[in-house]
Amino acid sequence: MFGFFKKRQKTVLRSPLDARLIGVDMHSHLIAGIDDGAQTHDDSLALVKGLKEFGFQKFWTSPHVMSDFYRNSTSTIVNGTQTLNDLLVKAQIDTSIHAAAEYYFDDNFMDLIAKNDLLAIKGEYLLFEFSYLNQPENPFPAIEKIKALGYKPLLAHPERYPFYFHRPDLLEQLRAAGVYFQLNINSLAGHYGPESLKVAQGMIDDNIVDFLGTDIHKTSHLEVIDRALRSEHLYKLVESGRLINPAL
Ligand SMILES: [Fe+2]
C-alpha cells in the first residue's frame, strides 16, 4: 500500500511538459454523440481548446467501433470529423482533426479487416483495443491479416488490461508479432489505478512505448492530463526521442 502511495507521489514532481514536444494527439474521442466521448458540440470544442492549451497541435480522433455499443463505420467517422472541422473553423480555433478509429477486437472488426474497410492513423497505424475483462484467445491470426493489408497493428493502452498486469511475457509476444504500443498519458497520473501506473512506468523503462495518446473522453480528463504532464516518466519518455507522435 505504502509503495503505491509513494510511487503516485512521484508522478507529480515537475512543471507541466509542453505538449508541443509530443505535437500530435493520436487517440481521442472528440466527435459529438457517436461514442462515449464528447456528447455535444460544446463538449467537442472544450476538449480541443483544452488540449491545444497544453500544446497539442494536431489530432487524429479515434471513435470507438464496437458492434455491441458503438456501431460506427468509416462514413459516420469521416462525416463526424468533417462536421467537427467545420465547427472549429466557425469557432475560429485553428487546428486540424483527422479521422481514425479505435477498433474493438470483435467479430465486426474481423469483418472490416476482411473487407479492408478500415481507418488507420495516417493510413498506416491501425489502432485497436481488447476487452478489459477477457484476455483475447488468440489475437495473432488477425494481427497477421492486418499486416498483410499493409497496416501496422497498434494496441491501445496495453497498461490498462488487468490480464497483462503481471504478464510482461505476453506483451513481449505481441511486440514480437510486430504490434506497436500506445500508452494513455493519464495512466501516468494514476487515473486507472496503481497497477496501470506501474505497468505504464515499466513500459517506459523498458522502451516499449511507441505512441502517447490522451484518450480524452470528457472535460474532467483535462485536469488529469495536467497532472500527467508533470510526471517524471512522461519527461523520460519524451526525452528518449522514441515517440512516433511528432511524425504523424
Ligand atoms: Fe479510446
Boltz pocket constraint, residues with backbone or C-beta under 6 A from the ligand:
constraints:
  - pocket:
      binder: B
      contacts: [[A, 27], [A, 28], [A, 29], [A, 62], [A, 102], [A, 156], [A, 215]]
      max_distance: 6.0
